[in-house]
């Protein structure tokens, strides 16, 4: 049914899609500068504090660095977002073509969740700054 080149093409498409999702999520995190403590998410500075065991002073400095560069990152992302969305839509359409009807439904739910998370992060990025909580 599938020859080697089709398997490689599908593997490449799935890989590009996964990289796009992960890269998009990471970029959204940077664009937001920090994440609200809703739904188990933490700020990027909180994440670094926890993972790197930053002191309170280091945490505050990291948060200041992120705030200082937030507009640059947001502007950069806004410039590439249309292309990213276009590639994401093309990849999703091609993946849908190889799925069974049940898999298509499950895949659509995954895409919807990802879209909702991106919208949540976008709205958090547009919200006024709040004093971030320090991670333990």
C-alpha positions, 0 to 999 in steps of 0.5 A, a space after each residue: 500500500 505505501 512504498 518507501 518514499 510515501 512512508 518517508 514523506 509521511 514521516 517527514 510531514 508528521 515530524 514537521 508538524 510536531 516540530 511546528 507545534 513544539 516550536 509554536 508553543 515555545 515561541 508563544 511562551 516567549 511572546 507571553 513573557 510569562 504564563 498565568 498560573 491557570 490550568 497548571 501553567 507557570 511563568 517562564 521565569 517561574 519555570 527557570 526558577 524551579 528547574 535551575 533553583 534560582 535565587 529570588 534575586 536571580 528570578 527577579 532579574 530573569 523576569 526583568 530580562 523577559 519583560 525588556 525583550 517581550 515586545 521584540 519577541 512579540 513583533 518577531 512572532 507576529 511577522 512569521 505567524 501567517 507563514 507558520 499558520 499556513 504551513 500548519 494548515 497544509 500539514 494538518 490537511 495532508 495528515 488528515 488525508 491518511 487517517 481513518 474517520 475515527 482518527 480524523 475526529 481524534 486528530 481534530 480534537 487535538 488541533 482544537 485543543 492546540 488552537 485553544 491553548 494558543 488563543 489562551 496564551 495570546 490573550 495572556 500576552 495581550 493582558 496587562 502585566 501582573 507581578 509574577 509569583 515566585 516559584 518555590 
